Amino acid sequence: MMLAADRLQHGDDTIARIAGSLGYESEHAFNTAFKRVMGMPPRRYAGRLRQNGSDAPGA
């Protein structure tokens, strides 16, 4: 999940592309796992980082 978080933060890949590259068969499965581990869905995680201009959630 840390790799996914880094790609969401610094890359231009879509969530679907990140999910597939990490071995998830669906974006939904990836979203569920990401939320369980990181505490929020990947789209919200990426948007929050871009909105805050921060490198870490909650900073």
Secondary structure, 3 states (H helix, E strand, C coil): CHHHHHHHHHCCCCHHHHHHHCCCCCHHHHHHHHHHHHCCCHHHHHHHHHHHCCCCCCC
